[in-house]
Amino acid sequence: MKLPIRALVIVFLCLLAAPPRAHAHVGSKDVFEQVTAGPYKLFVTIRMPTVIPGVATVEVRSSGTPISSIHITPLPLTGEASRHPPAADLMIATTADPAFFTGSIWLMATGSWQVRFDVTGAAGTQTVAVPVPAVAISTLTMQRGLGITLAALGLFLVLSMAGIVAASVREARLEPGAVASPSRKRRAIFATAGSLAFMAIVLWGGAKWWNVEAASYSLDVYHPLTVEPLLSGNQLDLNVLAYKPDSERRARSNNDFLPDHGHLMHLYAIREPEMDAAFHLHPVLAGPGDFRISLPAMPPGQYALYGDVVHANGFPETLVAKITIPDNMPGGPLGEEDASAHPQPLSQGQLGGSYKLPDGYVMVWDRPSSITANTAYAFRFHLLNADGQPAPDMQPYLGMAGHAAFVKTDGTVFAHTHPEGSAAMASLMLANGSDSSTSDNMDMNKMDMPMHNEPISNTVEFPYGFPSSGRYRIFVQMKHGSTVETGVFDATVL
Amino acid sequence: MAIYACGVLAAIICGYLIVATTFGHSSRLKATSVNVLGFRAPLGAFIAAWGGIATLTSAPFDNWWHAAYGLDVKIVSPPHTLLILGLRAVGVGILFLILAAMNRAATADSPSSKLSFKTLQLLFLYIGGLIVAGQMFFLMEYTWDVKLHSASAYIALGIALPLVFAMLSQASRHRWAATTTATIYMVFAIAEILILPLFPAQPKLGPVFYPVTHLVPAKFPILIFVPAIALDLLWQHTRAWKPWKVALASGFLFIAVLTVVEWPFATFLLSKASENRFFGTIYFDYNSRPNGIDRMRLFWEPDHGLDLFAGLLRAAIYSSIGTWIGLSFGRWMRSVQR
């Protein structure tokens, strides 16, 4: 009797012990995007599942021309399946707020996906798509209550099966009404013991099988491509290693990157642990998988590196590494499109809502009175000149009104976002019909900078939602004249 | 949901039978019952009720499994195995309910009991056919037409089928039990191929690699009725043999006939000649990639020479062991009275 119970308990304890892991996109799985479909304006939040296949929930807040219905369809970003959409699902408008729609979609395979929105309203039907990277980022542990319930049911199944075996040996073959002989009763006891031993072996085999399945699943849990940083003098080489699993479909190349805002990699270097020095740099490809840059002068210490890249199929990755900058490293000048900031250390308290920049300009954040985790916000920032007036000579920075990085102070979250949202620009373009895998870089840059000819506002909004509570530091870049400014702000998320 | 409804139905009906027998006053019911953990009912009711509870237990387990590891595209996973074990127990439980009545009728001499024996035997074979179809569904991943030139398909069939055939043949006392139950499976599977494509449908989930406009049937059934005929003939002529000899001969015969029939038939299924509405090789599910082995109609990792021979030998040995278990269990089932 003891053995099967123990086997059962071991099976369920195995579940409780498996630790969760979260890695993808550096801790920020959800996608926040402001998109326009003709005259319709949508603030899209896609809450990604932690397992694949899994369900993503989609929320849309509409502004602009009123909308009567939205259909959503998940489909891969590239390849054969991107040409055959499955049946679309209708989003439901909430009764309290007819401009707020919710829906859900199944993401059935790992890879680079898009959610297509068919928006119908006063101005007819328009289509827009938001790219989403679908990856498994954790395995779930079993809740104690469910574990106990299942263990109890399992125990009952084992005991009652032993009872059935005993009854079949003892009585099943008797003429109706006859009574079992002592020898039959004895045989029934042996049969019970035998059946319990047999079920113990079956359960033990089942537990082993379970472990194998769980281990094979955990191999599918997403990890960014490995980066090996090599610093000699001030030349930094980031060697990106390709990911070659057994299944070719899950493989990721280190040599298929698309330019995003004209650069193959956007590299943030943030000094640890005080986050008192931050750099936004753009290494260039020196060879397959080898990103190289001559570093500017940087205060010595350990830096966390976050390198954003986009694969040819639109799959974005944030590659992570650490480097140590030695004392008196010879530093070159900052590149024309690079940026840096030297805010006060974290330990000296929270930064306020306005940040004084080195040239006397000021960046101001319309900080919400309280910020809660997993809520979608459009965070708004303004650039003012030394007199407190809107900065007059605004320029696009890397084709955009601004760039922002939201970084948790413990290093578990990093999200590089744009005024459109948290999806990479190159993926967004793939999703909306420009096949950048075949276009050359010139084209990319042109399409990459849609606002080039329009006057740039001194106000920029970033749609984003913090994935968890805790302390975050936000780095915001805007450009005026030929100066790239980096404002730094702190947020405590509840 | 319909699958779990089967579990609920079995649990409720057999639960009622158990309660009625245990606490009721019918001495006729009590006389044909057994005692499990203090309750009384026919053995079949307990087995079916057990299956119902196992089926229902698998529901939250499977739900958690999907939440933890994603919706499985695989049929064979631990919670699904529990589910199938439960469903099979419901089937076997019903089989036992019929069987006990059948066995009692077989030993009686009145003409009315002869008639009821015949009816019960047909019912028994029908349920047996459903069990065979269930086994084949569980093996679908291993017996896809493009995998029929690999030993693994024959090993899977060798493990799963002769056991069931031998059990059904012994327990039902029918000369053509294996043939009848195999034919029931074939008829169901072919009917599916003819009927399902008549209903329009479109994929609800991506990625869609093959646009689908109607319901898609499973692949053409494995021609298991041919080895089933061979087994029935063998068993009709070897009643005097020792069980282990029968089992050994059955295992090798089953795999030999199956291979001789199915191997060239698989070649036919992958040829242009089978591309019609009857053989159904024109149908692909939405997940079939254009460069996938199924769409290209190529065999998946075919075995040759020694590998193939060793694989088929293994399959024959498993078949023999399965037949021996099936024969022994079937013989025991024949004496079940309650």
Interface residues (C-beta under 8 A of the other chain):
Chain A: V51 I52 P53 G54 T73 P74 L75 P76 E80 A81 H84 P85 P86 A87 W106 M108 A109 W113 A136 T139 L140 T141 M142 L146 T149 L150 L153 G154 F156 L157 L159 S160 M161 G163 I164 A166 A167 S168 R170 E171 A172 R173 L174 E175 P176 G177 G206 W209 W210 E213 A214 Y217
Chain B: A31 T32 V34 N35 V36 L37 L43 F46 I47 W50 I53 A54 T57 P60 F61 W64 H66 A67 A68 Y69 G70 L71 V73 S77 P78 T81 A100 R104 Q202 P203 K204 L205 G206 P207 V208 F209 Y210 P211 Y286 R289 P290 W332 S335 V336 Q337 R338
